[in-house]
Amino acid sequence: MSIEENFDIPLIAAMALKEKQIQQNYRPIIAVHKWFARRPGTLFRGLILSEFGGRPVADTFFQANSLPGRTIADPFMGGGTPLLEANRVGCDIVGFDINPMATWIVREEIEHLDLQEYRREAERVITSLEQEIGELYRTDCPLYGESGVPVKYFLWVKTLDCEECGTSVDLFPGYLVAKDARHPHNVVVCPCCGELNEIGDLQAPGACGCCGERLLSTGPARRNRCICPNCGHQNTYPRPESGPPRHRLFAIEYHNPHRTDGHEGRFFKKPDEKDLAVVQEATRRLRSLCPGYIPAQNILAGDETDRLHHWGYNHYRELFGERQLLGLELSCRRIAGVPDDRIRRALATNLSDLLRYQNLLCRYDTTALKSLDIFSIHGFPVGLIQCESNLLGIANGQGMNVGSGGWRNIVNKYTAAKQYCEAPFETYQKGKRKIRVPIPGEWIGEYSGTGNRREVHLHCASSAGVKLKPASLDAVFTDPPYFGNVQYGELMDFCYVWLRGLAGTGSEGFDRESTRSPEELTGNESQGRDLEHFADGLSSVYCTMADALKPGAPLAFTFHHNNVETYYTIGVAILDAGLRCLASLPCPAEMGGSLHIHGTKSSIVDTVFVCRRYGYTRRGQDFETPVQLTGIVQDELEQLKRAGMRPTEGDIRCIVYGHLTRMTVERLSGEWNSTLPVGKRLNRFAEAFSGFGDLQPVLDLLTRRLTSATPCNLQVQTRLYEEDRDAVSL
């Protein structure tokens, strides 16, 4: 029994689809620290249980499983999803990643933690910060007169001096602060006096209630040009030669706990003199300190970081406001004084994750009315309006978080993540209800409270050059890097320069100035990393892993890409490793609404490639003609629709590419020459791939056949758990 026989596409696809909509609820462990493009834990649980569970995965998924004595490796561990799922069911694990942040994060996810002591220390940190700088995050309520109410968000606009008259010009792309979706009215800023006005119609905003001037929804800053309201001169921006841009505080969203029951909507205000004085006080306090933890590092050149240089940012500290730097420096000082090493590392991890919300690149979502963290897209978004979150965080009377991006938010999420390690669960949909099923007996960690231990070996190293004992691995499960301009090293340096200063250089990989590496398997123009570099690196890793696999053991990995040429690289890697590709299984692995793919033709479906030294494909999966391929893909699309998914043209394309890659590997497996230069190997694979004929008619036919999705129905698959008295309806 194996993945090829036991994997259930509709069940796992339905679970993965729901998980990716709100992954933190299905797999709270991901809240330990941000990592990019995490694959669904439900997918890798399904793969592991399909391979080792001995039964169809529908029979084992919601039950406790114990698979000791098996060793699972992940050569590209990233955020650690395959290793976490393997560890949870009792396997020993071996993980590699060239990025030291990945190694740190996965270790934090898995290592045991005294939660009670952690909560006590975290509360001490927050209490200390509240005493020192709490007043810097408070304001007065002009509506009802209460003073000292907590601020949720400070909103800032970039400014520049007019080249002609020297007047300070606000770079407003638009004057809308909040839409009338989660607030009774639209809120707009008056371009003349700066007062906030609540209006009903954005098309006819009327006059300002304070100064009487005409309100506008569209701002003057467009396409790197802005007209000075004083002299009419057209200014250009950015101006990197002038250094990082300046910002002006123009709006505040606050929380009034005394009036929430009787007040409709949110609380907004224009900053008053007291609010502006608080900004000056934060600057004064910062300058009175002798910083020990604020990073002094330069921002290195790179595909993503050059965007920061374009705006005049040359040092990491310039990406933070004075109040943010003050709070972060004081936070580091409190954490450094925590005596327990394990808890100190946990709090240092919290601070590193907190940075996502405490910087000058966060934006304010005018519809959802919340801060968008810096990594809400996989890049460095330099916008004209910035959102500063309350560093401490706000809790209401029931202890629930109000707003996002503060210490309380991060600590609560981290606590939930580590509680999940002690008591994992699964969640499935029944009608409109979510049913949570506890899985007693499973746990995540290197040891449990009852003294049970598992082997956990995590390494900050390239998996291409490691020495593993032959026939020592029962399986390799991984999600290799996406070949494209997702620059994990450049992005993670943003957190690393702070974490390294706090944690020291003793942690594995932290002796480096940057997380970047020339061996990183991503496309990167500035580093000259192209498709051949990717293919060569992937091949080296797969060869190393294949040599360590036990006879017949699987190397299973997820992959999707819009560009067909990238599939040649994985085909070359499989063939170089002496493996066959016995299955290519579709599963949703992204959320269609993700900001980095929303509105594009990108697929949300991964292909799971299952490779072994020997074995058999499932009956009906082999094909020789486009017509036969169409039938296979059509059947899988129907299975995805039964899971509640609406496949798109991009999804169809990636599923087709996956099957063609699998069959091309099969065609070439008996005649492959891995000693040829990588360019020639890629060309050889491309020739064989194209030998199946013109794909466009296949893609066109399958696209035309797309119909409305069948509603998701998991009643059959989950019938064994409907009467489970421990299941919780959410």
C-alpha angles and dihedrals in degrees: 000000000000146000090283091059105030105038113110112206099193094046098046093039091053091048093046092047092054093043093054091053090065107359096174091066094051097038109020088177090082089070091074089088139335118271128166131258097351112192119230115278088215089063095055092042087055092050095047094047092044089056101041107016095083093220139065108295092240087068096050107031098086095037131085111265130195118192106167123169095042124111120211124189134198115191093189102038099165105159091000104242099146092044093048092052092047093046091049093061094047104268124140110241139210119191136182134186131162091216113083091208090061092052091048093048097048091047089052090050094052106033117099116251134193095235097192093054091043091055091049093052092044090053090050090054093049093045091050091050091047090055094047104039107003092113090060088068098050134089141174122261110235092190099059105010101244114145129213098026116159121264117228099189138003114207120210133187125207115245138193137183116255110252090220108040104011094238115150107250124203112224097218112166086187138352097229114119100170135007123222093252099094095011126057093242142018113266119213134176118237107239090214109043101012095235118149115242129193112217138171103215122044091192092058105026096166125201132331112265090219108043102012095234121138116275121225134195095198119069131214098247110095134151094350093309132103130178116226109240090212104052105006095240115152108234125196128217155234102044106191092174088066094056127241116348122261124239136211125206107235108159142020132202110201139177122236107194091186094060107032094105096053100033123087115219132345131326117248131170144169109248112263128208092273091055091050090048089054089057089054091047091054089051091049093050093048092052091050091059128085098222116225101173108029103110118247094190123128119240104251121226117264146133093279101025092054085070087063091048088052088062094047098260109139103154128047092234089063089067090071134068122236095256090049093049091049093051094045093048091051090046091054091050092053092047093048088058095057106113100207111083096208095049092043089056090049092052091045087054089051092053092049090053092044089062089075089073100031104071143082095258098067116111132208117240104224092198103042090033096223141107118273109215121233092257097050082113122032095255145046106288110201105193132170096241120057131195122212114197126210104269094213098045127225129256123194126218092280092052093253120140119256113204124349142262103054136116093260091054093050095046093049092050092047090050091051089049094054092043087056088055089059096043114020120191141182127226130207135177122248109180105305094337129091113219116205114206117196114221104208114197096035121099141161122235147071090271137006133225089260092058100257113145137201131190113254118180117176122175135187095217143101108274090213094076103037124117112230125177112256114256091009100121126076091195145345117222118179149148105220121209118286107246102234143078097302098127104199093173094050092046096045092052085074089069098027097064089059098039093047091053091051101038097038130225097286096090116094110278094005092109087081122092091221138022089230121109133183087227093060110126101228132105108259124171097194091052095042093239108155139166093284091054089051094048093047093049094046090048092053091051095047091048091053093048094044091054090055097048121105115243110291094003116142133249101198123179140166125234144162136161138164092228116078092207091069089063088062088063094057091044090054091048092051093049094045089054091055093243133138123222107231101171142018110193126184122227132161109248105164134055112245091218094056108132094232093057104023111123094013128106091245119136123242090199122096123200113226107215113204112199132181140162089249140356143101136280120235116270113272095022099100119086140173103185136050089245092059091046090052091056093051094048092045090055091051092048089055090051091051090050090052086056089059098260128134104212117215134207088263091053091051091050093052093046090051092048090051094055093044090051090051094050093043089055089052092050093050101036095095097047105034121137109201092180094072118103111275093248091057091046090054091049091049092052092046091053092052092044092054090047090082089072138245110341098194096082089051092050092045093050094048091047091053090051093057109120134174114298122260110240114262112261119180097163093110096046094046098039091116092062104043091097097038103133091206093058114108123213109221 
